[in-house]
């Protein structure tokens, strides 16, 4: 007999039981935050044409995508990133709209991350996009929404680290180097490899001022005062405009009262090439990756036929859930309100009537009829292992109520129990 396949492919996993319930509750909490900000729902397909995510878009490389063909031999991909899908949809359905659009989504992305051992290839992302607004206030609102999502989830110890693509591009414009050396400088900045940067620059003819900026690049992190130091070293208009923009965003964040949650890192270089301005990542302890990512992408929609600025962010739900678990942060509503009603078959009529009353009152109640080979203690133990808060045992007109420690809280006549519900 052929052996049954019970395990999943590498990079994906089953989510069940209490973890699945906690994930659903967390998603509901985060979604509520986005709704409070006036975001409207949008849902895009799990797979799209390859061209939506090709190299011109600036998303992940082709080798990181799961590709397949349809019956017409079109190349399709499981979406590796939500933002290009949203951009395509906005260009199609809101082509003539120039008012600010706030859209929110939840969906899974798929990345063939063979080089990242242990990382999930399928991830749940939940986020928001603000279209048709190029203001610093829009940048700040995206960051504030991310912070409010973290706070709503129960996090207290976290930071949103802010960078600026334009600052980096202004420095790179001043370098008269070939693509190979530019790529090496990019990698040294991204990996904060100060020694490698120094050794590379020693062998290149680079202006003294630019050399100093590159040597100190990995020191461009900290609070808002760091921006002034970076401005003293950068001597090009593009980088200085980027710094002034960050200072404007920071002033707006201060008006929200959220300055304690943010810091700056100009050496942060995002792997998505479509970002054009501010970029930001959310971090906390208990996970090896960012729990949220975002930034401004003013040119992406133009690739789909709509010239519109945009800014947004995504919460990596699986990473956030893992961080909450590692930090032992409880989740209100994840396990509360679940109950089990156990009865014998001879009590079927009373059980169905009571079950209906419990459900109408809002209690999520499961019903089981007792098997002759099992005792009530077996049902109580099973229900509690599945996260139930209470177990009701209906037995010939009386109801025994068990608590989460498998102890009998009370035992009452059925009618008396009904009156106290």
Secondary structure, DSSP 8 states (H G I E B T S, - for coil): ------S--TT-----HHHHHHHHHHHHHHHHHHHHTT-EE----SEEEGGGGSTTTT-S-GGGS-EEE-TT--EEEE-S-SHHHHHHHHHHHSTT--S-EEEEEEEEEE---TTSTT--SEEEEEEEEEES--SHHHHHHHHHHHHHHHHHHT--SEEEEEEEHHHHHHHHHT----HHHHHHHHHHHHTT-HHHHHHHHHTS---HHHHHHHHHGGG-EESTHHHHHHHHH--SHHHHHHHHHHHHHHHHHHHHT-GGGEEEETT---S-TT--SEEEEEEETTSSS-SEEEEE-TTTGGGGT----EEEEEEEHHHHHHHHHHTT---TTSSTTEEEEEE-GGGHHHHHHHHHHHHHTT-EEEEEE--TT--HHHHHHHHHHTT-SEEEEEETTEEEEE-TTS-EEEEEEHHHHHHH-
